[in-house]
Amino acid sequence: MLFRSGGEICIRVQHREAEVLISIIDQGPGVEPRDIPRLLRPFEQGENALIRRGEGAGLGLPLAFMLCRGMGGGLTLTPRVEGGLNAAIRVPAPPG
C-alpha cells in the first residue's frame, strides 16, 4: 500500500490475563468494509490489479490471519472513519 509522506503507524501491545492484544493503526488510504473479507484471502489485494499502485503478492494479511488462527487467536481488520485501517491481533499469552 502507498502511504502519505509523513504518515504514522501506531502499534499498541497489551497483556490481558491469558491473551496478548496487538493493535496496528495506520493512516493509509483505507479500505472499504466490503473488501475486508477479500483481503484475508491469498493473492487478493485492495485495489484493482489494472490500476494498483502498490506492490506485493497479496499474501501478508492472509498469512498473518492464518498464523493468528493457528495459535488459537485471531486477526480483525476494521476501517477507520478518518482513513486508514486498524488491525487487531489477539493471541494466547505465553505460559509463565
C-alpha positions as CSV (number, residue, x, y, z in Angstrom):
1,M,0.0,0.0,0.0
2,L,1.1,3.5,-0.6
3,F,1.2,5.8,2.4
4,R,1.2,9.6,2.6
5,S,4.6,11.1,3.2
6,G,4.9,11.8,6.9
7,G,2.2,9.3,7.8
8,E,2.4,7.3,11.0
9,I,1.7,3.8,12.1
10,C,0.8,3.2,15.7
11,I,1.4,-0.1,17.4
12,R,0.0,-0.9,20.8
13,V,0.5,-4.1,22.8
14,Q,-1.5,-5.1,25.8
15,H,-1.2,-8.2,28.1
16,R,-4.7,-9.1,29.4
17,E,-4.9,-12.2,31.6
18,A,-4.3,-15.1,29.2
19,E,-4.1,-13.0,26.0
20,V,-1.8,-10.6,24.2
21,L,-3.6,-7.9,22.2
22,I,-1.7,-6.1,19.4
23,S,-3.3,-3.2,17.6
24,I,-1.7,-1.7,14.5
25,I,-3.3,1.5,13.2
26,D,-2.2,3.2,10.0
27,Q,-3.0,6.4,8.1
28,G,-3.1,4.7,4.7
29,P,-5.8,5.2,2.1
30,G,-8.2,3.0,4.0
31,V,-10.3,0.0,2.9
32,E,-14.0,-0.3,2.1
33,P,-15.7,-2.6,4.7
34,R,-17.0,-4.8,1.9
35,D,-13.4,-5.5,0.8
36,I,-12.1,-6.8,4.1
37,P,-13.1,-10.5,3.7
38,R,-11.4,-10.5,0.3
39,L,-8.1,-9.1,1.7
40,L,-7.8,-12.1,4.0
41,R,-7.8,-14.5,1.1
42,P,-4.4,-15.3,-0.5
43,F,-3.3,-13.3,-3.6
44,E,-6.1,-10.7,-3.1
45,Q,-5.2,-7.0,-2.8
46,G,-7.1,-3.8,-2.0
47,E,-7.0,-2.3,-5.4
48,N,-7.9,-3.4,-8.9
49,A,-4.9,-5.2,-10.5
50,L,-5.1,-2.9,-13.5
51,I,-4.8,0.3,-11.5
52,R,-2.9,-0.9,-8.4
53,R,0.0,1.4,-7.4
54,G,1.4,-0.8,-4.7
55,E,3.5,-3.9,-4.9
56,G,3.2,-7.3,-3.3
57,A,1.7,-10.7,-3.9
58,G,-1.3,-10.3,-1.6
59,L,0.0,-12.8,1.0
60,G,0.8,-10.7,4.0
61,L,-2.6,-10.3,5.6
62,P,-3.7,-13.9,4.8
63,L,-0.5,-15.3,6.3
64,A,-1.0,-13.2,9.4
65,F,-4.6,-14.3,9.7
66,M,-3.7,-18.0,9.4
67,L,-0.8,-17.7,11.9
68,C,-3.1,-16.0,14.4
69,R,-5.8,-18.6,14.0
70,G,-3.1,-21.4,14.2
71,M,-2.0,-20.1,17.6
72,G,-5.6,-20.1,18.8
73,G,-6.1,-16.3,18.3
74,G,-7.5,-14.1,15.6
75,L,-7.0,-11.1,13.4
76,T,-9.6,-8.5,12.8
77,L,-9.4,-5.6,10.3
78,T,-11.5,-2.5,10.9
79,P,-11.6,0.6,8.6
80,R,-11.1,3.9,10.4
81,V,-13.6,6.7,9.7
82,E,-10.7,9.2,9.4
83,G,-8.9,6.9,6.9
84,G,-6.5,4.1,7.4
85,L,-7.0,0.7,8.9
86,N,-6.9,-0.9,12.4
87,A,-5.6,-4.4,12.5
88,A,-6.3,-6.1,15.9
89,I,-4.4,-9.3,16.7
90,R,-5.3,-11.5,19.6
91,V,-3.1,-14.4,20.6
92,P,-2.8,-16.5,23.7
93,A,-0.2,-15.2,26.2
94,P,2.8,-17.5,26.7
95,P,2.7,-19.6,29.8
96,G,4.5,-18.3,32.9
